[in-house]
Amino acid sequence: MDRHRLLLVAASQEIADIRRDAASLSDLASELMAFCPEGAKRSALIRMQAFDLLIQRLDGLSELSAALGAGVPVETALHGLLLVDQRRRLSADPRALPHPSSSDGSVLLFD
């Protein structure tokens, strides 16, 4: 196996380790929700969903790196990503670029 593929496999393993740590932090945050004031729980639950998305993104990167390291063609490996937004960003799809918003001073009339 060439050096680039070995690096991709090692990166996949590293990302999988980071994912496990993120999942552990998510579990801890869930446990701490028991101590969250009632008035703040809804907001906290919504923000905790970011952990789930982070874990899904890390899963995708780990699987993509593993596939590329195993010699799977790039397009096939990208197609295996479950998160469509992540697939677009990683495939350099121009539709993945952020849309202008009114917060940046521009007005979006048609999308």
A tleap script that builds the chain and sets N, CA, C and O, in Angstrom:
source leaprc.protein.ff14SB
mol = sequence {
  NMET ASP ARG HIE ARG LEU LEU LEU VAL ALA
  ALA SER GLN GLU ILE ALA ASP ILE ARG ARG
  ASP ALA ALA SER LEU SER ASP LEU ALA SER
  GLU LEU MET ALA PHE CYS PRO GLU GLY ALA
  LYS ARG SER ALA LEU ILE ARG MET GLN ALA
  PHE ASP LEU LEU ILE GLN ARG LEU ASP GLY
  LEU SER GLU LEU SER ALA ALA LEU GLY ALA
  GLY VAL PRO VAL GLU THR ALA LEU HIE GLY
  LEU LEU LEU VAL ASP GLN ARG ARG ARG LEU
  SER ALA ASP PRO ARG ALA LEU PRO HIE PRO
  SER SER SER ASP GLY SER VAL LEU LEU PHE
  CASP
}
set mol.1.N position { 0.864 -1.176 0.000 }
set mol.1.CA position { 0.000 0.000 0.000 }
set mol.1.C position { 0.907 1.235 0.000 }
set mol.1.O position { 1.869 1.300 0.765 }
set mol.2.N position { 0.598 2.212 -0.858 }
set mol.2.CA position { 1.469 3.386 -0.920 }
set mol.2.C position { 1.260 4.301 0.285 }
set mol.2.O position { 0.310 4.152 1.054 }
set mol.3.N position { 2.167 5.237 0.416 }
set mol.3.CA position { 2.185 6.116 1.597 }
set mol.3.C position { 0.903 6.934 1.740 }
set mol.3.O position { 0.405 7.110 2.851 }
set mol.4.N position { 0.368 7.432 0.633 }
set mol.4.CA position { -0.852 8.244 0.690 }
set mol.4.C position { -2.035 7.430 1.214 }
set mol.4.O position { -2.826 7.916 2.022 }
set mol.5.N position { -2.141 6.212 0.751 }
set mol.5.CA position { -3.246 5.366 1.209 }
set mol.5.C position { -3.086 5.004 2.678 }
set mol.5.O position { -4.068 4.961 3.419 }
set mol.6.N position { -1.852 4.743 3.104 }
set mol.6.CA position { -1.604 4.461 4.519 }
set mol.6.C position { -1.979 5.664 5.381 }
set mol.6.O position { -2.543 5.513 6.465 }
set mol.7.N position { -1.659 6.855 4.886 }
set mol.7.CA position { -2.009 8.079 5.610 }
set mol.7.C position { -3.524 8.220 5.730 }
set mol.7.O position { -4.028 8.594 6.790 }
set mol.8.N position { -4.244 7.929 4.670 }
set mol.8.CA position { -5.708 8.014 4.710 }
set mol.8.C position { -6.301 7.021 5.704 }
set mol.8.O position { -7.253 7.346 6.413 }
set mol.9.N position { -5.751 5.832 5.758 }
set mol.9.CA position { -6.233 4.832 6.717 }
set mol.9.C position { -5.945 5.298 8.141 }
set mol.9.O position { -6.797 5.180 9.021 }
set mol.10.N position { -4.736 5.831 8.366 }
set mol.10.CA position { -4.385 6.336 9.701 }
set mol.10.C position { -5.276 7.515 10.081 }
set mol.10.O position { -5.706 7.624 11.230 }
set mol.11.N position { -5.556 8.403 9.115 }
set mol.11.CA position { -6.439 9.544 9.381 }
set mol.11.C position { -7.841 9.056 9.723 }
set mol.11.O position { -8.498 9.615 10.602 }
set mol.12.N position { -8.297 8.028 9.041 }
set mol.12.CA position { -9.608 7.458 9.334 }
set mol.12.C position { -9.676 6.956 10.768 }
set mol.12.O position { -10.670 7.173 11.461 }
set mol.13.N position { -8.628 6.291 11.207 }
set mol.13.CA position { -8.595 5.782 12.579 }
set mol.13.C position { -8.556 6.926 13.590 }
set mol.13.O position { -9.205 6.860 14.634 }
set mol.14.N position { -7.794 7.971 13.276 }
set mol.14.CA position { -7.717 9.139 14.166 }
set mol.14.C position { -9.083 9.816 14.282 }
set mol.14.O position { -9.514 10.173 15.378 }
set mol.15.N position { -9.749 9.987 13.161 }
set mol.15.CA position { -11.075 10.608 13.163 }
set mol.15.C position { -12.063 9.749 13.952 }
set mol.15.O position { -12.903 10.278 14.679 }
set mol.16.N position { -11.962 8.438 13.810 }
set mol.16.CA position { -12.849 7.542 14.565 }
set mol.16.C position { -12.609 7.688 16.068 }
set mol.16.O position { -13.556 7.636 16.853 }
set mol.17.N position { -11.349 7.869 16.473 }
set mol.17.CA position { -11.043 8.098 17.891 }
set mol.17.C position { -11.652 9.415 18.377 }
set mol.17.O position { -12.221 9.476 19.467 }
set mol.18.N position { -11.530 10.460 17.568 }
set mol.18.CA position { -12.102 11.763 17.919 }
set mol.18.C position { -13.621 11.645 18.022 }
set mol.18.O position { -14.236 12.245 18.903 }
set mol.19.N position { -14.212 10.883 17.133 }
set mol.19.CA position { -15.661 10.678 17.147 }
set mol.19.C position { -16.101 10.021 18.455 }
set mol.19.O position { -17.114 10.405 19.040 }
set mol.20.N position { -15.331 9.025 18.908 }
set mol.20.CA position { -15.669 8.370 20.176 }
set mol.20.C position { -15.600 9.363 21.330 }
set mol.20.O position { -16.447 9.340 22.223 }
set mol.21.N position { -14.590 10.240 21.314 }
set mol.21.CA position { -14.484 11.259 22.363 }
set mol.21.C position { -15.670 12.223 22.309 }
set mol.21.O position { -16.218 12.598 23.345 }
set mol.22.N position { -16.061 12.621 21.101 }
set mol.22.CA position { -17.210 13.523 20.952 }
set mol.22.C position { -18.486 12.849 21.444 }
set mol.22.O position { -19.322 13.492 22.079 }
set mol.23.N position { -18.640 11.570 21.158 }
set mol.23.CA position { -19.822 10.840 21.630 }
set mol.23.C position { -19.834 10.773 23.151 }
set mol.23.O position { -20.893 10.867 23.771 }
set mol.24.N position { -18.666 10.610 23.750 }
set mol.24.CA position { -18.573 10.583 25.211 }
set mol.24.C position { -18.967 11.933 25.804 }
set mol.24.O position { -19.669 11.993 26.814 }
set mol.25.N position { -18.513 13.015 25.173 }
set mol.25.CA position { -18.896 14.353 25.634 }
set mol.25.C position { -20.393 14.585 25.462 }
set mol.25.O position { -21.029 15.224 26.301 }
set mol.26.N position { -20.943 14.074 24.390 }
set mol.26.CA position { -22.384 14.192 24.168 }
set mol.26.C position { -23.155 13.463 25.263 }
set mol.26.O position { -24.161 13.963 25.766 }
set mol.27.N position { -22.674 12.280 25.627 }
set mol.27.CA position { -23.320 11.526 26.710 }
set mol.27.C position { -23.252 12.300 28.024 }
set mol.27.O position { -24.228 12.349 28.773 }
set mol.28.N position { -22.097 12.904 28.300 }
set mol.28.CA position { -21.939 13.699 29.520 }
set mol.28.C position { -22.903 14.883 29.513 }
set mol.28.O position { -23.555 15.166 30.519 }
set mol.29.N position { -22.989 15.571 28.380 }
set mol.29.CA position { -23.898 16.714 28.281 }
set mol.29.C position { -25.344 16.277 28.515 }
set mol.29.O position { -26.121 16.990 29.150 }
set mol.30.N position { -25.693 15.108 28.001 }
set mol.30.CA position { -27.050 14.587 28.225 }
set mol.30.C position { -27.304 14.343 29.707 }
set mol.30.O position { -28.382 14.651 30.215 }
set mol.31.N position { -26.318 13.795 30.393 }
set mol.31.CA position { -26.454 13.558 31.832 }
set mol.31.C position { -26.600 14.876 32.596 }
set mol.31.O position { -27.367 14.962 33.555 }
set mol.32.N position { -25.867 15.888 32.170 }
set mol.32.CA position { -25.915 17.181 32.850 }
set mol.32.C position { -27.233 17.913 32.619 }
set mol.32.O position { -27.563 18.846 33.352 }
set mol.33.N position { -27.985 17.494 31.602 }
set mol.33.CA position { -29.282 18.120 31.337 }
set mol.33.C position { -30.217 17.990 32.538 }
set mol.33.O position { -31.124 18.807 32.701 }
set mol.34.N position { -30.015 16.990 33.369 }
set mol.34.CA position { -30.858 16.804 34.560 }
set mol.34.C position { -30.742 17.994 35.507 }
set mol.34.O position { -31.652 18.251 36.295 }
set mol.35.N position { -29.636 18.714 35.435 }
set mol.35.CA position { -29.398 19.850 36.322 }
set mol.35.C position { -29.703 21.191 35.654 }
set mol.35.O position { -29.521 22.247 36.260 }
set mol.36.N position { -30.158 21.146 34.423 }
set mol.36.CA position { -30.456 22.368 33.675 }
set mol.36.C position { -31.784 22.947 34.161 }
set mol.36.O position { -32.756 22.210 34.325 }
set mol.37.N position { -31.833 24.260 34.393 }
set mol.37.CA position { -33.101 24.874 34.804 }
set mol.37.C position { -34.180 24.637 33.744 }
set mol.37.O position { -33.900 24.643 32.545 }
set mol.38.N position { -35.395 24.431 34.195 }
set mol.38.CA position { -36.511 24.127 33.289 }
set mol.38.C position { -36.623 25.134 32.150 }
set mol.38.O position { -36.860 24.750 31.004 }
set mol.39.N position { -36.456 26.401 32.452 }
set mol.39.CA position { -36.610 27.431 31.429 }
set mol.39.C position { -35.538 27.401 30.357 }
set mol.39.O position { -35.719 27.987 29.290 }
set mol.40.N position { -34.432 26.733 30.617 }
set mol.40.CA position { -33.320 26.696 29.667 }
set mol.40.C position { -33.200 25.354 28.946 }
set mol.40.O position { -32.373 25.207 28.046 }
set mol.41.N position { -34.008 24.386 29.330 }
set mol.41.CA position { -33.857 23.036 28.768 }
set mol.41.C position { -34.099 22.979 27.262 }
set mol.41.O position { -33.351 22.326 26.534 }
set mol.42.N position { -35.123 23.649 26.806 }
set mol.42.CA position { -35.427 23.580 25.369 }
set mol.42.C position { -34.264 24.113 24.546 }
set mol.42.O position { -33.839 23.483 23.578 }
set mol.43.N position { -33.756 25.267 24.931 }
set mol.43.CA position { -32.621 25.854 24.221 }
set mol.43.C position { -31.399 24.939 24.292 }
set mol.43.O position { -30.689 24.759 23.303 }
set mol.44.N position { -31.163 24.368 25.467 }
set mol.44.CA position { -30.014 23.476 25.641 }
set mol.44.C position { -30.158 22.225 24.779 }
set mol.44.O position { -29.178 21.761 24.195 }
set mol.45.N position { -31.359 21.679 24.696 }
set mol.45.CA position { -31.584 20.487 23.870 }
set mol.45.C position { -31.317 20.771 22.398 }
set mol.45.O position { -30.724 19.957 21.690 }
set mol.46.N position { -31.761 21.928 21.954 }
set mol.46.CA position { -31.530 22.307 20.558 }
set mol.46.C position { -30.038 22.434 20.292 }
set mol.46.O position { -29.540 21.958 19.272 }
set mol.47.N position { -29.325 23.078 21.211 }
set mol.47.CA position { -27.880 23.245 21.041 }
set mol.47.C position { -27.144 21.916 21.145 }
set mol.47.O position { -26.101 21.732 20.517 }
set mol.48.N position { -27.678 20.993 21.932 }
set mol.48.CA position { -27.036 19.680 22.055 }
set mol.48.C position { -27.138 18.867 20.768 }
set mol.48.O position { -26.361 17.937 20.556 }
set mol.49.N position { -28.082 19.211 19.922 }
set mol.49.CA position { -28.187 18.509 18.644 }
set mol.49.C position { -26.933 18.714 17.805 }
set mol.49.O position { -26.653 17.931 16.897 }
set mol.50.N position { -26.179 19.767 18.108 }
set mol.50.CA position { -24.918 19.999 17.409 }
set mol.50.C position { -23.950 18.842 17.639 }
set mol.50.O position { -23.156 18.517 16.756 }
set mol.51.N position { -24.007 18.216 18.815 }
set mol.51.CA position { -23.163 17.045 19.072 }
set mol.51.C position { -23.501 15.927 18.090 }
set mol.51.O position { -22.606 15.283 17.542 }
set mol.52.N position { -24.781 15.703 17.874 }
set mol.52.CA position { -25.203 14.637 16.967 }
set mol.52.C position { -24.696 14.898 15.555 }
set mol.52.O position { -24.199 13.989 14.890 }
set mol.53.N position { -24.824 16.137 15.101 }
set mol.53.CA position { -24.339 16.479 13.767 }
set mol.53.C position { -22.822 16.330 13.697 }
set mol.53.O position { -22.298 15.816 12.709 }
set mol.54.N position { -22.118 16.769 14.726 }
set mol.54.CA position { -20.662 16.626 14.766 }
set mol.54.C position { -20.266 15.154 14.647 }
set mol.54.O position { -19.361 14.808 13.887 }
set mol.55.N position { -20.940 14.306 15.389 }
set mol.55.CA position { -20.636 12.872 15.361 }
set mol.55.C position { -20.913 12.295 13.971 }
set mol.55.O position { -20.130 11.487 13.471 }
set mol.56.N position { -22.012 12.700 13.350 }
set mol.56.CA position { -22.325 12.220 12.000 }
set mol.56.C position { -21.277 12.678 10.991 }
set mol.56.O position { -20.883 11.919 10.105 }
set mol.57.N position { -20.828 13.926 11.131 }
set mol.57.CA position { -19.807 14.440 10.213 }
set mol.57.C position { -18.485 13.705 10.398 }
set mol.57.O position { -17.806 13.384 9.422 }
set mol.58.N position { -18.121 13.440 11.650 }
set mol.58.CA position { -16.891 12.684 11.912 }
set mol.58.C position { -16.999 11.263 11.367 }
set mol.58.O position { -16.035 10.738 10.812 }
set mol.59.N position { -18.168 10.639 11.523 }
set mol.59.CA position { -18.382 9.308 10.940 }
set mol.59.C position { -18.159 9.348 9.431 }
set mol.59.O position { -17.494 8.478 8.868 }
set mol.60.N position { -18.717 10.358 8.789 }
set mol.60.CA position { -18.573 10.487 7.340 }
set mol.60.C position { -17.123 10.647 6.920 }
set mol.60.O position { -16.672 10.000 5.975 }
set mol.61.N position { -16.390 11.509 7.621 }
set mol.61.CA position { -14.979 11.712 7.286 }
set mol.61.C position { -14.160 10.449 7.514 }
set mol.61.O position { -13.286 10.114 6.714 }
set mol.62.N position { -14.442 9.760 8.595 }
set mol.62.CA position { -13.714 8.526 8.887 }
set mol.62.C position { -13.973 7.478 7.806 }
set mol.62.O position { -13.044 6.837 7.315 }
set mol.63.N position { -15.228 7.312 7.447 }
set mol.63.CA position { -15.578 6.325 6.423 }
set mol.63.C position { -15.014 6.713 5.059 }
set mol.63.O position { -14.556 5.850 4.310 }
set mol.64.N position { -15.047 8.007 4.734 }
set mol.64.CA position { -14.493 8.474 3.465 }
set mol.64.C position { -12.996 8.204 3.412 }
set mol.64.O position { -12.493 7.677 2.420 }
set mol.65.N position { -12.285 8.563 4.471 }
set mol.65.CA position { -10.838 8.341 4.509 }
set mol.65.C position { -10.503 6.858 4.414 }
set mol.65.O position { -9.569 6.471 3.712 }
set mol.66.N position { -11.266 6.031 5.121 }
set mol.66.CA position { -11.029 4.582 5.067 }
set mol.66.C position { -11.252 4.048 3.654 }
set mol.66.O position { -10.470 3.236 3.159 }
set mol.67.N position { -12.322 4.508 3.010 }
set mol.67.CA position { -12.617 4.047 1.651 }
set mol.67.C position { -11.518 4.466 0.682 }
set mol.67.O position { -11.060 3.661 -0.129 }
set mol.68.N position { -11.096 5.724 0.764 }
set mol.68.CA position { -10.032 6.193 -0.121 }
set mol.68.C position { -8.732 5.443 0.158 }
set mol.68.O position { -7.992 5.111 -0.768 }
set mol.69.N position { -8.457 5.179 1.426 }
set mol.69.CA position { -7.264 4.423 1.791 }
set mol.69.C position { -7.299 2.996 1.269 }
set mol.69.O position { -6.256 2.398 1.006 }
set mol.70.N position { -8.496 2.453 1.120 }
set mol.70.CA position { -8.653 1.092 0.595 }
set mol.70.C position { -8.640 1.067 -0.932 }
set mol.70.O position { -8.730 -0.001 -1.539 }
set mol.71.N position { -8.528 2.243 -1.553 }
set mol.71.CA position { -8.454 2.306 -3.002 }
set mol.71.C position { -9.778 2.484 -3.713 }
set mol.71.O position { -9.850 2.341 -4.934 }
set mol.72.N position { -10.829 2.795 -2.969 }
set mol.72.CA position { -12.136 3.042 -3.587 }
set mol.72.C position { -12.043 4.342 -4.395 }
set mol.72.O position { -11.472 5.317 -3.905 }
set mol.73.N position { -12.586 4.385 -5.615 }
set mol.73.CA position { -12.560 5.621 -6.397 }
set mol.73.C position { -13.234 6.777 -5.639 }
set mol.73.O position { -14.183 6.568 -4.884 }
set mol.74.N position { -12.732 7.980 -5.852 }
set mol.74.CA position { -13.206 9.161 -5.123 }
set mol.74.C position { -14.714 9.330 -5.245 }
set mol.74.O position { -15.392 9.513 -4.234 }
set mol.75.N position { -15.250 9.275 -6.452 }
set mol.75.CA position { -16.690 9.496 -6.633 }
set mol.75.C position { -17.520 8.446 -5.898 }
set mol.75.O position { -18.569 8.761 -5.336 }
set mol.76.N position { -17.055 7.217 -5.901 }
set mol.76.CA position { -17.761 6.149 -5.186 }
set mol.76.C position { -17.720 6.404 -3.688 }
set mol.76.O position { -18.725 6.253 -2.994 }
set mol.77.N position { -16.541 6.793 -3.192 }
set mol.77.CA position { -16.394 7.076 -1.760 }
set mol.77.C position { -17.268 8.256 -1.347 }
set mol.77.O position { -17.902 8.219 -0.292 }
set mol.78.N position { -17.306 9.298 -2.167 }
set mol.78.CA position { -18.143 10.461 -1.860 }
set mol.78.C position { -19.621 10.089 -1.859 }
set mol.78.O position { -20.391 10.587 -1.038 }
set mol.79.N position { -20.008 9.225 -2.767 }
set mol.79.CA position { -21.413 8.812 -2.843 }
set mol.79.C position { -21.846 8.079 -1.571 }
set mol.79.O position { -23.033 8.043 -1.245 }
set mol.80.N position { -20.893 7.503 -0.865 }
set mol.80.CA position { -21.207 6.794 0.369 }
set mol.80.C position { -21.491 7.695 1.555 }
set mol.80.O position { -21.968 7.227 2.588 }
set mol.81.N position { -21.203 8.985 1.420 }
set mol.81.CA position { -21.477 9.912 2.525 }
set mol.81.C position { -22.978 10.067 2.705 }
set mol.81.O position { -23.704 10.303 1.740 }
set mol.82.N position { -23.442 9.934 3.936 }
set mol.82.CA position { -24.874 10.006 4.216 }
set mol.82.C position { -25.390 11.431 4.317 }
set mol.82.O position { -26.555 11.687 4.011 }
set mol.83.N position { -24.540 12.367 4.743 }
set mol.83.CA position { -24.970 13.761 4.866 }
set mol.83.C position { -24.773 14.463 3.524 }
set mol.83.O position { -23.643 14.631 3.065 }
set mol.84.N position { -25.861 14.867 2.906 }
set mol.84.CA position { -25.810 15.476 1.579 }
set mol.84.C position { -24.969 16.748 1.589 }
set mol.84.O position { -24.182 16.969 0.669 }
set mol.85.N position { -25.121 17.587 2.611 }
set mol.85.CA position { -24.339 18.821 2.672 }
set mol.85.C position { -22.848 18.516 2.723 }
set mol.85.O position { -22.048 19.199 2.082 }
set mol.86.N position { -22.475 17.496 3.481 }
set mol.86.CA position { -21.071 17.117 3.578 }
set mol.86.C position { -20.577 16.601 2.222 }
set mol.86.O position { -19.465 16.919 1.803 }
set mol.87.N position { -21.392 15.817 1.552 }
set mol.87.CA position { -21.022 15.301 0.230 }
set mol.87.C position { -20.780 16.452 -0.741 }
set mol.87.O position { -19.817 16.434 -1.508 }
set mol.88.N position { -21.649 17.443 -0.704 }
set mol.88.CA position { -21.479 18.594 -1.600 }
set mol.88.C position { -20.192 19.349 -1.290 }
set mol.88.O position { -19.431 19.691 -2.195 }
set mol.89.N position { -19.953 19.608 -0.008 }
set mol.89.CA position { -18.747 20.353 0.363 }
set mol.89.C position { -17.482 19.610 -0.060 }
set mol.89.O position { -16.551 20.222 -0.585 }
set mol.90.N position { -17.441 18.328 0.159 }
set mol.90.CA position { -16.236 17.557 -0.129 }
set mol.90.C position { -16.066 17.239 -1.606 }
set mol.90.O position { -14.957 16.928 -2.041 }
set mol.91.N position { -17.125 17.310 -2.375 }
set mol.91.CA position { -17.004 17.043 -3.807 }
set mol.91.C position { -16.763 18.323 -4.594 }
set mol.91.O position { -16.758 18.310 -5.825 }
set mol.92.N position { -16.564 19.425 -3.883 }
set mol.92.CA position { -16.339 20.733 -4.505 }
set mol.92.C position { -17.520 21.130 -5.378 }
set mol.92.O position { -17.340 21.786 -6.404 }
set mol.93.N position { -18.712 20.742 -4.985 }
set mol.93.CA position { -19.940 21.089 -5.684 }
set mol.93.C position { -20.224 22.568 -5.432 }
set mol.93.O position { -20.345 22.972 -4.276 }
set mol.94.N position { -20.335 23.392 -6.486 }
set mol.94.CA position { -20.569 24.824 -6.284 }
set mol.94.C position { -21.866 25.127 -5.543 }
set mol.94.O position { -22.004 26.200 -4.955 }
set mol.95.N position { -22.813 24.200 -5.563 }
set mol.95.CA position { -24.053 24.420 -4.817 }
set mol.95.C position { -23.811 24.363 -3.317 }
set mol.95.O position { -24.682 24.740 -2.533 }
set mol.96.N position { -22.635 23.894 -2.910 }
set mol.96.CA position { -22.320 23.783 -1.487 }
set mol.96.C position { -21.885 25.115 -0.893 }
set mol.96.O position { -21.792 25.261 0.326 }
set mol.97.N position { -21.621 26.078 -1.755 }
set mol.97.CA position { -21.191 27.375 -1.250 }
set mol.97.C position { -22.319 28.021 -0.467 }
set mol.97.O position { -23.486 27.885 -0.834 }
set mol.98.N position { -21.983 28.727 0.611 }
set mol.98.CA position { -23.042 29.361 1.405 }
set mol.98.C position { -23.785 30.400 0.584 }
set mol.98.O position { -23.204 31.093 -0.250 }
set mol.99.N position { -25.075 30.491 0.839 }
set mol.99.CA position { -25.888 31.495 0.159 }
set mol.99.C position { -25.675 32.847 0.810 }
set mol.99.O position { -25.494 32.929 2.024 }
set mol.100.N position { -25.695 33.923 0.005 }
set mol.100.CA position { -25.605 35.249 0.619 }
set mol.100.C position { -26.806 35.470 1.532 }
set mol.100.O position { -27.904 34.981 1.266 }
set mol.101.N position { -26.584 36.195 2.582 }
set mol.101.CA position { -27.699 36.480 3.487 }
set mol.101.C position { -27.768 37.973 3.725 }
set mol.101.O position { -26.830 38.714 3.434 }
set mol.102.N position { -28.898 38.396 4.261 }
set mol.102.CA position { -29.054 39.819 4.527 }
set mol.102.C position { -28.081 40.279 5.599 }
set mol.102.O position { -27.805 41.474 5.703 }
set mol.103.N position { -27.549 39.353 6.406 }
set mol.103.CA position { -26.619 39.749 7.461 }
set mol.103.C position { -25.288 40.221 6.899 }
set mol.103.O position { -24.538 40.908 7.592 }
set mol.104.N position { -24.974 39.859 5.635 }
set mol.104.CA position { -23.713 40.324 5.076 }
set mol.104.C position { -23.895 41.612 4.277 }
set mol.104.O position { -22.971 42.061 3.599 }
set mol.105.N position { -25.072 42.199 4.357 }
set mol.105.CA position { -25.326 43.465 3.697 }
set mol.105.C position { -25.966 43.328 2.330 }
set mol.105.O position { -26.435 44.323 1.776 }
set mol.106.N position { -26.001 42.124 1.767 }
set mol.106.CA position { -26.614 41.947 0.459 }
set mol.106.C position { -28.065 41.522 0.635 }
set mol.106.O position { -28.462 40.997 1.676 }
set mol.107.N position { -28.828 41.760 -0.394 }
set mol.107.CA position { -30.235 41.379 -0.365 }
set mol.107.C position { -30.420 40.241 -1.353 }
set mol.107.O position { -30.035 40.360 -2.516 }
set mol.108.N position { -30.995 39.156 -0.908 }
set mol.108.CA position { -31.238 38.008 -1.763 }
set mol.108.C position { -32.692 38.056 -2.215 }
set mol.108.O position { -33.605 37.817 -1.425 }
set mol.109.N position { -32.901 38.371 -3.503 }
set mol.109.CA position { -34.254 38.462 -4.030 }
set mol.109.C position { -34.722 37.123 -4.582 }
set mol.109.O position { -35.868 36.726 -4.373 }
set mol.110.N position { -33.839 36.432 -5.284 }
set mol.110.CA position { -34.177 35.143 -5.879 }
set mol.110.C position { -33.038 34.189 -5.606 }
set mol.110.O position { -31.869 34.575 -5.612 }
set mol.111.N position { -33.387 32.949 -5.369 }
set mol.111.CA position { -32.364 31.938 -5.112 }
set mol.111.C position { -32.382 30.919 -6.217 }
set mol.111.O position { -31.595 29.973 -6.197 }
savepdb mol mol.pdb
quit
